Amino acid sequence: MKHGGATTADNLCYACIFCNLQKGTDLGSINWQTGELVRFFNPRRDFWGEHFWLDEALIQPLTEIGEVTARIFDFNVDERVIERQALILSGQYPSASALKRINK
Ligand SMILES: [Zn+2]
């Protein structure tokens, strides 16, 4: 709400507790190589596979949007990678619905 926008379904997005806490009210971050402000990945309009790829249990960025998002959201902090490894081993990651979106 800090930046405005409606509290409606088309302006909201599901997020896990880790991503939600890391994001806070931020909308993006700095690309330290260029000094440019870069927006975060927008799950409502961006395709995951365009900005990231799955390197075993690591989420690797493909774009500067992917880089700032992965860095600020701490996608690859140890405990999250360990959780992802366990989900991969049990066949639950990525989910079938995520794969459909990733492969779009
Ligand atoms: Zn998350």
Boltz pocket constraint, residues with backbone or C-beta under 6 A from the ligand:
constraints:
  - pocket:
      binder: B
      contacts: [[A, 15], [A, 16], [A, 17], [A, 18], [A, 19], [A, 20]]
      max_distance: 6.0
